[in-house]
Amino acid sequence: MEKNLTSGSVLKNIIYFSLPYLLSYFLQTLYGMADLFIIGQFEGVASTTAVSIGSQVMHMITVMIVGLAMGSTVTIAQAIGARDKKSASRTIGNTVALFMAVAVGLMVILLLLVHPIVSVMSTPLEAVTGTVAYLTVCFIGIPCITAYNIISSIFRGIGDSKSPMYFIAIACVVNIGLDYLWFKKDPWQVENANRLQRFYCEEQREHWDGVFLIDGTRLEEKALHPVAIVAVNAQASLAADGPHIKECVDRFWNTPLRTGDRRYYDNFLYLFAMLALSGNYRIYK
């Protein structure tokens, strides 16, 4: 919404305009802080390091975009103050076209250079994979970041610094909510992981290689993939909070890789469980 800042108290206009402006940039910085806080609650050091390094890179890029967009704010504000709406419209159109073209080009370049960037940041080896993944997602979102800052610069150029603040405040709340929703423990998963381990460790302790109906009735035949059953129960320990967590992991650890027929499926699940239990691919502590 256009607001005339050329009349009235200068100090009052500056304060009313600058406070939402400053708060908007604080909220934009809060994005990385929120990601760090959430990842620190549910993940280990490697993941926290990855988000920390990625946030630094994205903060630098965002500051550059904000600085460039500020030039548009000044030009638009001059045209609005001079009552030259034709010049203001032309500036807005040129700004949108130029910045969106630059944003797409920047996104492509950064995606191609993501590995060198991670290397230049002296990323610890254990955090390289996570940093690359985090930056890849962030780089894909650069056109959206640019679009927000360009729209914000246009609003500020016409004297409205509150609307951009509302936009970024809503985005921050959504970001934090989705972060928590993605990483929080799911009670359904915990319950069923406990149920699975309880079934094998208490009710069918001597029949891990058995075949069962959905109601738990054991059939006479043997399971085609007994190693897979052991691997799945061990991996369930990442979600479970019952008394059989260590027992299932110990059984998995003491189970050798399968040889002979049907070894491929069993050993693939064995590998996936080993990766998850190593701590590098897990959601839960």
C-alpha positions as CSV (number, residue, x, y, z in Angstrom):
1,M,0.0,0.0,0.0
2,E,1.5,3.4,-1.1
3,K,2.3,5.8,1.7
4,N,3.5,9.4,1.4
5,L,6.7,9.9,3.4
6,T,7.3,13.4,2.0
7,S,4.9,15.1,4.5
8,G,4.6,15.1,8.3
9,S,7.2,14.6,10.9
10,V,10.5,13.4,9.5
11,L,11.5,11.5,12.6
12,K,8.2,9.8,12.9
13,N,8.2,8.7,9.3
14,I,11.8,7.4,9.7
15,I,10.9,5.4,12.8
16,Y,7.7,4.0,11.4
17,F,9.4,3.0,8.2
18,S,12.7,1.6,9.6
19,L,11.4,-0.6,12.4
20,P,9.5,-3.0,10.2
21,Y,12.4,-2.9,7.8
22,L,14.9,-4.0,10.5
23,L,12.5,-6.6,11.8
24,S,12.1,-8.1,8.3
25,Y,15.9,-8.6,8.0
26,F,16.0,-10.1,11.5
27,L,13.2,-12.6,10.6
28,Q,15.1,-13.4,7.4
29,T,18.2,-14.3,9.4
30,L,15.9,-16.4,11.7
31,Y,15.4,-18.9,8.9
32,G,18.9,-20.3,9.4
33,M,18.7,-20.1,13.2
34,A,15.4,-22.0,13.2
35,D,16.9,-24.8,11.0
36,L,19.9,-25.0,13.3
37,F,17.7,-25.2,16.4
38,I,15.5,-27.9,15.1
39,I,18.3,-30.0,13.6
40,G,20.1,-29.7,16.9
41,Q,17.2,-31.2,18.7
42,F,16.9,-34.4,16.6
43,E,20.3,-34.9,14.8
44,G,24.0,-35.3,15.6
45,V,27.0,-33.1,15.3
46,A,27.5,-33.8,11.6
47,S,24.0,-32.6,10.6
48,T,24.2,-29.5,12.8
49,T,27.6,-28.6,11.2
50,A,26.1,-29.1,7.8
51,V,23.2,-26.7,8.4
52,S,25.5,-24.2,10.2
53,I,27.9,-24.0,7.2
54,G,25.1,-24.0,4.7
55,S,23.3,-21.2,6.6
56,Q,26.5,-19.1,6.4
57,V,26.7,-19.5,2.7
58,M,23.0,-18.6,2.2
59,H,23.3,-15.6,4.6
60,M,26.1,-14.2,2.4
61,I,24.0,-14.7,-0.8
62,T,20.9,-13.2,0.8
63,V,22.8,-10.1,1.9
64,M,24.1,-9.6,-1.6
65,I,20.6,-9.9,-3.0
66,V,19.2,-7.5,-0.4
67,G,21.9,-5.0,-1.1
68,L,21.3,-5.0,-4.8
69,A,17.5,-4.8,-4.3
70,M,18.0,-1.7,-2.2
71,G,19.1,0.2,-5.3
72,S,15.6,-0.5,-6.8
73,T,14.0,0.7,-3.6
74,V,15.8,4.0,-3.9
75,T,15.0,4.5,-7.6
76,I,11.3,3.6,-7.1
77,A,11.0,5.9,-4.1
78,Q,12.5,8.8,-6.0
79,A,10.0,8.3,-8.8
80,I,7.1,8.0,-6.3
81,G,8.2,11.1,-4.4
82,A,8.4,13.0,-7.7
83,R,4.8,11.8,-8.6
84,D,6.3,10.2,-11.7
85,K,4.3,7.0,-11.9
86,K,5.4,6.2,-15.4
87,S,9.0,6.2,-14.4
88,A,8.1,4.1,-11.3
89,S,6.3,1.5,-13.4
90,R,9.2,1.3,-15.8
91,T,11.7,0.8,-12.9
92,I,9.5,-1.9,-11.3
93,G,9.2,-3.8,-14.6
94,N,12.9,-3.6,-15.4
95,T,13.8,-4.6,-11.8
96,V,11.6,-7.7,-11.9
97,A,12.8,-8.8,-15.3
98,L,16.5,-8.2,-14.5
99,F,16.6,-9.8,-11.1
100,M,14.6,-12.9,-12.0
101,A,16.9,-13.6,-14.9
102,V,19.9,-13.1,-12.7
103,A,18.3,-15.3,-10.0
104,V,17.9,-18.2,-12.4
105,G,21.4,-17.8,-13.7
106,L,22.8,-17.7,-10.2
107,M,20.9,-20.8,-9.2
108,V,22.3,-22.8,-12.1
109,I,25.9,-21.6,-11.4
110,L,25.7,-22.3,-7.7
111,L,24.2,-25.8,-8.3
112,L,27.1,-26.6,-10.6
113,L,29.6,-25.2,-8.0
114,V,28.1,-26.7,-4.9
115,H,30.9,-29.2,-4.3
116,P,33.7,-26.6,-4.7
117,I,31.8,-24.2,-2.4
118,V,31.6,-26.9,0.3
119,S,35.3,-27.6,-0.1
120,V,36.3,-23.9,0.1
121,M,34.3,-23.6,3.4
122,S,36.6,-26.3,4.9
123,T,33.7,-28.5,5.7
124,P,34.6,-31.5,8.0
125,L,34.5,-34.8,6.1
126,E,31.6,-36.2,8.1
127,A,29.4,-33.1,7.3
128,V,30.1,-32.9,3.5
129,T,27.2,-35.0,2.4
130,G,24.7,-33.1,4.6
131,T,26.1,-29.7,3.6
132,V,25.8,-30.5,-0.1
133,A,22.2,-31.7,0.4
134,Y,21.2,-28.6,2.4
135,L,22.9,-26.1,0.0
136,T,21.4,-27.9,-3.0
137,V,17.9,-27.4,-1.7
138,C,18.6,-23.8,-0.7
139,F,20.2,-23.0,-4.1
140,I,17.1,-24.3,-5.9
141,G,15.1,-21.8,-3.8
142,I,17.2,-18.8,-4.8
143,P,14.6,-17.6,-7.4
144,C,12.0,-17.6,-4.5
145,I,14.4,-15.7,-2.2
146,T,15.1,-13.2,-4.9
147,A,11.4,-12.8,-5.7
148,Y,10.6,-12.0,-2.1
149,N,13.3,-9.4,-1.8
150,I,12.3,-7.8,-5.1
151,I,8.7,-7.6,-4.1
152,S,9.8,-6.2,-0.7
153,S,12.0,-3.6,-2.4
154,I,9.0,-2.5,-4.5
155,F,6.7,-2.2,-1.5
156,R,9.4,-0.2,0.4
157,G,9.9,2.0,-2.6
158,I,6.3,3.1,-2.4
159,G,6.6,3.6,1.3
160,D,5.2,0.4,2.7
161,S,7.7,-1.5,4.9
162,K,5.1,-3.4,6.9
163,S,3.8,-5.8,4.2
164,P,7.2,-7.4,3.6
165,M,7.5,-7.9,7.4
166,Y,4.2,-9.7,7.4
167,F,5.2,-11.9,4.5
168,I,8.5,-13.0,6.1
169,A,6.9,-13.5,9.5
170,I,4.3,-15.9,8.1
171,A,7.1,-17.7,6.1
172,C,9.2,-18.1,9.3
173,V,6.3,-19.6,11.2
174,V,5.6,-22.0,8.4
175,N,9.3,-22.9,8.1
176,I,9.6,-23.6,11.9
177,G,6.4,-25.6,11.9
178,L,7.4,-27.8,8.9
179,D,10.8,-28.3,10.3
180,Y,9.4,-29.6,13.5
181,L,6.7,-31.7,11.7
182,W,9.4,-33.3,9.5
183,F,11.8,-34.2,12.3
184,K,9.6,-35.0,15.3
185,K,9.1,-38.5,16.5
186,D,5.9,-40.1,15.2
187,P,4.0,-41.9,18.0
188,W,2.7,-44.4,15.5
189,Q,6.2,-45.4,14.4
190,V,7.4,-45.8,18.0
191,E,4.3,-47.9,18.9
192,N,4.8,-50.3,16.0
193,A,8.5,-50.5,16.4
194,N,8.0,-51.6,20.0
195,R,5.2,-54.1,18.9
196,L,7.5,-55.6,16.2
197,Q,10.4,-56.1,18.6
198,R,8.1,-57.4,21.4
199,F,6.6,-60.0,19.0
200,Y,10.0,-61.5,18.1
201,C,11.8,-61.0,21.4
202,E,9.0,-62.3,23.7
203,E,6.3,-64.2,21.8
204,Q,8.5,-65.8,19.1
205,R,12.0,-65.8,20.6
206,E,12.9,-69.2,19.1
207,H,11.2,-68.6,15.7
208,W,12.9,-65.6,14.1
209,D,13.0,-67.5,10.9
210,G,9.3,-68.3,10.9
211,V,6.4,-67.2,8.7
212,F,3.4,-65.7,10.4
213,L,-0.1,-64.7,9.5
214,I,-1.2,-61.1,10.2
215,D,-2.8,-62.2,13.5
216,G,0.6,-63.7,14.7
217,T,-0.2,-67.4,14.0
218,R,3.0,-69.2,13.0
219,L,3.0,-71.4,10.0
220,E,5.2,-74.5,9.5
221,E,7.2,-73.1,6.6
222,K,10.5,-71.1,7.1
223,A,11.0,-67.5,6.1
224,L,12.8,-67.0,2.7
225,H,14.7,-64.0,4.1
226,P,15.6,-64.5,7.8
227,V,18.5,-62.1,7.7
228,A,16.2,-59.4,6.5
229,I,13.9,-60.0,9.5
230,V,16.9,-59.5,11.9
231,A,18.0,-56.3,10.0
232,V,14.5,-54.8,10.1
233,N,14.1,-55.4,13.9
234,A,17.5,-53.9,14.5
235,Q,16.7,-50.8,12.5
236,A,13.4,-50.5,14.4
237,S,15.5,-49.7,17.4
238,L,16.0,-46.2,16.0
239,A,12.3,-45.5,16.7
240,A,11.5,-47.9,19.5
241,D,11.8,-47.0,23.2
242,G,11.0,-50.4,24.6
243,P,13.2,-53.0,26.5
244,H,14.3,-54.9,23.4
245,I,16.4,-52.3,21.6
246,K,19.8,-53.6,22.5
247,E,18.8,-57.2,22.1
248,C,17.7,-56.6,18.5
249,V,20.9,-54.6,17.7
250,D,23.1,-57.3,19.2
251,R,21.4,-60.1,17.3
252,F,21.9,-58.1,14.1
253,W,25.6,-57.4,14.9
254,N,26.2,-61.1,15.5
255,T,24.4,-62.2,12.3
256,P,26.8,-62.7,9.3
257,L,26.0,-61.7,5.8
258,R,24.0,-64.3,3.9
259,T,25.6,-66.5,1.2
260,G,24.1,-68.6,-1.5
261,D,20.6,-68.2,-2.9
262,R,18.5,-65.2,-2.0
263,R,21.6,-63.4,-0.6
264,Y,21.0,-60.1,-2.6
265,Y,17.8,-59.0,-0.9
266,D,18.9,-60.0,2.6
267,N,22.2,-58.3,2.3
268,F,20.8,-55.1,0.8
269,L,18.5,-54.8,3.9
270,Y,21.5,-55.7,6.0
271,L,23.5,-52.8,4.4
272,F,20.6,-50.3,4.8
273,A,20.2,-51.2,8.5
274,M,24.0,-50.9,9.1
275,L,24.0,-47.4,7.5
276,A,21.0,-46.3,9.6
277,L,22.4,-47.7,12.8
278,S,25.8,-46.0,12.1
279,G,24.1,-42.7,12.9
280,N,24.6,-41.0,9.5
281,Y,21.2,-41.7,8.1
282,R,18.9,-41.6,11.1
283,I,16.1,-39.3,12.2
284,Y,15.9,-40.3,15.8
285,K,18.5,-40.1,18.6
